[in-house]
């Protein structure tokens, strides 16, 4: 028990059912020794009355009057899915071509639902996501910034929530209707070790075979390999999805080989066997289940990063089967995109990440020295647009705060997707109400 937390739910007789919540840190192993470099996320589990459907209260004392009202997410009804993909939160995201590569590849290889939290993105990217959502293939989740900004939170605004809390949120969101869940970036995709083996639903086959081989695995930890990747040159002044295809994937002829050096990991879980996860590791497993590392030579993710124009320690690959398969699927789908297919889209730009890439490179170089000037995370790096003619949307929200005992709670309300701030930034949500004379 790390923090006292109580839940209060009204029973049919009007009295409160009071339960003592079980609170667990999301990543005890990864963050336990480095509190100075992070605010750590937690999950809480408590008992509510069976009639509770809309709201309940939480507090740090057993007194119901000293507790904050919490509204619950509406329950969604979904058929059971063999494979769901939880994407990392989108922020300042304007690269709709890579977005299409990620969505179409996961769908072609077996995923039947993709969950995308949106903090900020170009109007073009959001329109594309809405088209997939209308067809039941994507669920858009709102993901506002935290309202607290200060140097006391070295994780910053985006990545600590974007990678850790958003993935845990997605895990619990999809658990009731997902058998397996993959956690990844838009440009990081599970493919066969030889991409010529691509076929419809192959990822389901790969994952089921691995879980059958490791019956105690609650989660599978994959390496990923950088792939030489370059987006198509845009030759037309106006770009629409009707003149887009996946032929440019054939120009990706090399990936990094499976050498001794382990690269960043990606996670796929059996949804019923884990309670916390982030993109790079699993946290809490149900009793009897463990995290299992998958050898790179057996299976790995392909990192189709826009900056990977060449890769070191390269091995040749042939992506023609994937390109052909995606084109076939794409032309069938394009006929249903009647409202969007001829709408001009923003130029698919990745230049906003150039500063971020340089910052990340500097941090990686520093890892090999004994002198460290910052917390060893990417959370100190930021993206910025160099063009200001890209229309963007962002998740906007308001927050309430509540002082309970000696602790504080923050709760979002009025969350919606609307126009972004300049530079495609999501606004910092205002704190509009509270029960104390100062906010936390």
C-alpha positions in Angstrom: 0.0 0.0 0.0 1.8 3.1 -1.2 -0.9 5.8 -0.9 -4.2 5.8 1.1 -7.1 6.0 -1.3 -10.8 5.3 -0.6 -13.7 4.9 -3.1 -17.3 5.8 -2.3 -20.2 4.5 -4.3 -23.9 5.0 -3.5 -26.0 1.9 -2.8 -29.7 1.4 -3.5 -30.5 2.4 0.1 -28.7 5.8 -0.3 -25.7 4.8 1.9 -22.2 4.8 0.6 -20.2 1.6 0.0 -16.7 2.5 1.2 -13.8 0.5 -0.1 -10.0 0.8 0.5 -8.3 0.9 -2.9 -5.3 -1.1 -3.8 -2.7 1.3 -5.3 0.2 0.0 -7.3 3.0 1.8 -9.2 2.8 1.2 -12.9 6.6 0.5 -13.3 8.1 -0.4 -10.0 11.2 -2.0 -11.6 12.0 0.7 -14.2 11.4 3.8 -12.1 11.9 2.8 -8.5 15.5 3.9 -8.2 15.1 7.1 -10.3 12.3 9.1 -8.7 14.4 12.3 -9.3 13.9 11.8 -13.0 10.2 11.1 -13.1 6.8 11.5 -11.7 5.6 7.9 -11.6 2.1 6.8 -12.7 0.0 4.5 -10.5 -3.1 2.4 -11.0 -5.8 2.0 -8.3 -8.3 -0.8 -8.0 -11.3 -0.6 -5.7 -14.8 -2.1 -5.2 -17.8 -0.2 -6.3 -21.5 -0.9 -5.8 -22.9 -3.0 -8.7 -25.4 -0.2 -9.4 -22.7 2.4 -10.0 -22.8 3.5 -13.6 -22.1 7.2 -13.9 -20.0 8.6 -11.0 -18.4 7.8 -7.7 -16.1 9.5 -5.3 -12.5 9.1 -4.3 -10.6 10.6 -1.3 -7.6 10.1 1.0 -9.8 9.8 4.1 -12.7 7.4 4.9 -15.1 10.4 5.0 -17.4 10.6 1.9 -17.8 14.4 2.3 -14.0 14.7 1.9 -14.0 13.0 -1.5 -14.1 14.2 -5.1 -16.8 13.2 -7.6 -15.4 11.2 -10.5 -17.4 10.7 -13.7 -16.9 7.3 -15.5 -16.1 6.7 -19.1 -19.1 5.4 -20.9 -18.9 1.6 -21.6 -18.5 0.7 -25.3 -19.8 -2.5 -26.8 -17.4 -4.3 -29.1 -17.2 -7.9 -30.5 -14.1 -9.8 -29.3 -11.0 -9.0 -31.3 -8.0 -11.3 -31.6 -5.5 -8.4 -32.0 -6.0 -4.7 -31.0 -3.2 -2.1 -31.5 -2.8 0.7 -28.9 -0.9 3.6 -30.5 1.2 6.1 -28.5 -0.5 9.5 -28.2 -0.3 11.7 -31.2 1.1 15.2 -30.7 2.1 17.8 -33.3 1.5 15.0 -35.8 1.3 16.0 -39.4 2.7 13.0 -41.3 -0.4 11.5 -42.8 1.5 9.2 -45.2 3.3 7.3 -42.4 -0.1 7.3 -40.6 -1.6 5.4 -43.5 1.4 3.0 -43.7 0.9 2.1 -40.0 -2.9 1.7 -40.1 -3.1 -0.2 -43.3 -0.2 -2.5 -42.5 -1.6 -3.5 -39.1 -5.0 -4.1 -40.6 -3.6 -6.2 -43.5 -1.6 -8.4 -41.1 -4.4 -9.2 -38.7 -5.4 -6.3 -36.4 -9.1 -5.5 -36.4 -9.1 -2.4 -34.1 -6.6 0.4 -33.6 -6.9 2.8 -30.7 -5.3 6.2 -31.2 -5.1 8.8 -28.4 -4.9 12.3 -29.9 -3.3 15.3 -28.2 -2.7 17.4 -31.3 -2.5 16.6 -35.1 -3.0 18.2 -38.4 -6.6 18.5 -39.7 -5.6 16.1 -42.5 -4.5 13.4 -40.1 -7.6 13.8 -38.0 -9.9 13.6 -41.0 -8.2 10.3 -42.0 -8.6 8.9 -38.5 -12.3 9.9 -38.5 -12.8 8.0 -41.8 -11.4 4.9 -40.3 -13.4 5.4 -37.1 -16.6 5.6 -39.2 -15.8 2.2 -40.6 -15.2 0.7 -37.2 -11.5 0.2 -37.6 -10.1 3.0 -35.4 -11.2 4.4 -32.0 -10.0 8.0 -31.4 -9.4 8.8 -27.7 -8.9 12.3 -26.4 -5.6 12.9 -24.5 -5.3 16.4 -23.0 -2.1 17.8 -21.5 -1.7 17.9 -17.8 -2.7 21.3 -16.3 0.4 21.3 -14.1 3.5 22.8 -15.7 6.7 23.2 -13.7 10.3 22.1 -13.6 9.4 19.8 -10.7 8.1 17.4 -13.3 11.1 16.6 -15.4 9.0 14.3 -17.6 7.4 17.3 -19.2 4.0 17.3 -20.7 3.9 14.8 -23.4 5.9 11.6 -23.3 5.4 10.4 -19.7 1.7 10.5 -20.3 2.0 9.6 -23.9 4.0 6.4 -23.4 3.1 5.2 -19.9 -0.3 6.5 -18.7 -1.9 6.4 -22.2 -0.9 2.8 -22.8 -2.2 1.7 -19.4 -5.4 3.6 -20.1 -5.7 1.8 -23.4 -5.0 -1.5 -21.8 -7.9 -1.2 -19.4 -10.1 0.4 -22.1 -9.6 -2.6 -24.5 -9.3 -5.4 -22.0 -13.0 -6.4 -22.0 -13.0 -7.1 -25.8 -9.3 -7.8 -26.8 -7.5 -11.1 -26.7 -4.1 -9.7 -27.6 -2.9 -6.0 -27.5 0.1 -4.6 -29.2 1.6 -1.3 -27.9 3.6 0.7 -30.4 4.3 3.9 -32.3 2.6 4.6 -35.7 5.8 3.9 -37.5 6.8 0.7 -35.6 5.1 -2.5 -37.0 5.3 -6.2 -36.4 6.3 -7.9 -39.7 7.7 -11.4 -40.5 11.5 -11.6 -40.2 11.4 -12.0 -44.0 8.9 -9.5 -45.3 8.4 -11.6 -48.4 6.4 -13.9 -46.1 3.7 -11.3 -45.6 0.2 -12.6 -46.0 -3.2 -11.7 -44.6 -3.5 -12.2 -40.9 0.2 -13.3 -40.5 0.7 -11.3 -37.2 -2.1 -13.3 -35.5 -0.4 -16.5 -36.5 3.0 -15.2 -35.3 1.7 -14.1 -31.9 -0.5 -17.2 -31.3 2.5 -19.5 -32.0 4.7 -17.5 -29.6 2.1 -17.6 -26.8 1.6 -21.3 -27.4 5.4 -21.8 -27.2 5.5 -19.9 -23.9 2.3 -20.9 -22.0 3.3 -18.8 -18.9 3.9 -15.6 -21.0 1.6 -12.8 -20.0 3.5 -10.5 -22.4 6.0 -10.8 -25.2 8.9 -8.4 -25.4 10.1 -7.8 -29.0 13.1 -6.0 -30.3 12.7 -3.6 -33.2 15.0 -3.1 -36.1 15.5 0.2 -38.0 14.5 0.0 -41.6 15.8 2.2 -44.4 12.7 4.3 -45.1 11.9 7.4 -47.1 8.5 8.9 -47.8 7.5 9.5 -51.5 8.5 12.8 -53.1 5.4 14.9 -53.4 5.4 16.2 -57.0 1.9 17.7 -57.1 1.1 21.0 -55.6 -2.2 19.5 -54.2 -2.0 16.1 -52.6 -5.0 13.9 -52.0 -5.4 10.3 -50.8 -6.8 9.4 -54.2 -3.3 9.7 -55.8 -1.5 8.0 -52.9 -0.2 4.4 -53.0 2.4 2.3 -51.2 4.9 1.8 -54.1 7.5 3.8 -52.2 7.9 0.9 -49.7 9.8 -1.0 -52.5 12.6 1.6 -52.0 13.1 0.2 -48.5 15.8 -2.3 -49.3 17.7 -2.7 -46.0 17.1 -3.2 -42.3 19.5 -3.5 -39.3 20.5 -7.1 -38.7 19.9 -9.1 -35.5 23.2 -8.5 -33.8 24.1 -8.8 -30.2 23.2 -5.2 -29.3 19.5 -5.2 -28.1 17.5 -2.4 -29.6 14.4 -0.7 -28.0 11.6 -3.1 -27.3 8.0 -3.3 -28.2 5.3 -5.2 -26.2 2.4 -7.4 -27.1 0.3 -8.8 -24.2 -2.4 -11.3 -23.5 -4.9 -8.8 -22.3 -6.2 -10.9 -19.4 -2.8 -11.5 -18.0 -1.4 -8.1 -17.3 -2.4 -4.9 -15.5 0.2 -2.4 -16.6 2.4 -1.8 -19.6 4.2 0.8 -21.6 5.6 0.8 -25.0 8.9 -0.7 -24.0 8.1 -3.1 -21.2 5.4 -4.7 -19.1 4.8 -3.8 -15.5 2.3 -5.8 -13.4 1.4 -9.4 -14.4 -1.4 -11.5 -13.0 -0.2 -14.2 -10.7 1.7 -17.0 -12.5 2.4 -15.1 -15.7 5.7 -13.5 -16.8 7.3 -11.2 -19.4 9.0 -13.2 -22.1 11.7 -11.9 -24.4 11.4 -12.9 -28.0 14.7 -13.5 -29.8 15.2 -11.0 -32.7 15.8 -13.8 -35.2 12.4 -15.3 -34.3 10.3 -12.2 -34.6 10.8 -8.4 -34.4 9.2 -5.1 -35.1 10.2 -2.9 -38.1 10.9 0.7 -37.3 9.9 2.7 -40.4 11.3 6.0 -39.1 11.2 8.9 -41.5 14.9 9.7 -40.7 16.2 6.2 -41.5 17.5 7.0 -45.0 20.3 4.5 -44.3 20.9 1.9 -41.5 24.1 0.4 -40.1 24.8 -3.3 -39.9 22.3 -3.7 -42.8 20.8 -6.8 -44.3 18.9 -6.8 -47.6 15.1 -7.0 -47.5 12.4 -7.0 -50.2 9.2 -5.1 -49.4 7.5 -5.7 -52.7 5.0 -8.3 -51.3 3.9 -5.8 -48.6 3.6 -2.9 -51.0 1.5 -5.1 -53.4 -0.7 -6.3 -50.6 -1.3 -2.8 -49.2 -2.0 -1.4 -52.6 -4.7 -4.1 -53.3 -6.3 -3.4 -49.9 -6.0 0.4 -50.3 -7.7 0.6 -53.7 -10.7 -1.4 -52.3 -10.9 0.9 -49.3 -10.4 4.1 -51.3 -13.7 3.6 -53.0 -15.5 4.0 -49.7 -13.7 7.2 -48.8 -16.1 9.2 -51.0 -16.0 12.4 -48.8 -12.3 12.5 -48.3 -10.5 11.0 -51.3 -10.4 14.2 -53.4 -10.0 16.7 -50.5 -6.6 18.5 -50.6 -4.4 17.5 -47.6 -1.5 19.2 -46.0 2.0 18.3 -47.3 3.0 15.3 -45.2 5.8 16.8 -43.2 8.3 15.3 -40.8 10.5 18.3 -40.4 8.9 19.2 -37.0 10.8 16.3 -35.6 14.3 17.4 -36.7 14.9 19.3 -33.5 13.5 16.4 -31.5 15.9 14.0 -33.4 18.9 16.1 -32.7 18.0 16.4 -29.0 17.4 12.6 -28.7 20.8 12.0 -30.4 22.5 14.2 -27.9 20.9 12.3 -25.0 21.9 8.9 -26.5 25.5 10.1 -27.0 25.5 11.2 -23.3 24.5 7.7 -22.2 28.0 6.5 -23.1 29.7 9.1 -20.9 30.1 9.4 -17.1 28.9 13.0 -17.1 25.1 13.4 -17.3 23.6 16.9 -17.5 19.9 15.9 -17.5 17.6 13.0 -16.7 18.2 10.2 -19.0 14.9 10.3 -20.8 13.6 11.9 -24.0 11.1 13.9 -22.1 13.2 17.1 -22.2 13.1 17.1 -26.0 10.4 19.1 -27.9 9.1 19.2 -31.4 8.2 22.4 -33.3 6.8 23.1 -36.7 8.9 25.1 -39.2 5.8 26.0 -41.3 2.8 27.7 -39.8 0.4 27.0 -42.7 -0.7 23.6 -41.3 -4.2 23.6 -39.8 -4.3 21.5 -36.7 -6.7 20.2 -34.1 -6.0 19.4 -30.4 -7.6 18.0 -27.4 -8.9 20.7 -25.1 -10.2 20.3 -21.6 -10.9 21.9 -18.2 -9.8 20.6 -14.9 -11.2 20.7 -11.4 -9.1 20.1 -8.3 -10.1 18.8 -4.9 -8.2 18.9 -1.6 -8.9 15.7 0.3 -7.1 15.3 3.6 -3.5 16.5 2.8 -3.7 15.3 -0.8 -5.0 16.7 -4.0 -7.0 15.3 -6.9 -7.2 16.7 -10.5 -10.1 15.6 -12.7 -10.7 16.6 -16.4 -14.1 17.7 -17.7 -15.5 19.2 -20.9 -12.9 17.3 -23.0 -13.2 17.7 -26.7 -11.2 18.0 -29.9 -11.1 21.5 -31.3 -8.7 24.0 -32.9 -5.1 23.8 -31.7 -2.9 26.6 -30.4 -0.1 28.0 -32.7 2.6 25.5 -33.7 0.0 22.7 -33.7 0.3 22.6 -29.9 -2.4 21.4 -27.6 -3.3 24.1 -25.1 -2.5 23.7 -21.4 -5.9 23.1 -19.8 -7.1 25.7 -17.3 -8.0 24.7 -13.7 -11.5 26.2 -13.5 -12.8 25.0 -10.1 -11.6 23.8 -6.7 -12.5 23.5 -3.1 -9.4 25.1 -1.7 -7.8 28.6 -1.8 -4.9 27.5 -4.0 -4.5 24.8 -6.7 -1.9 22.1 -6.2 
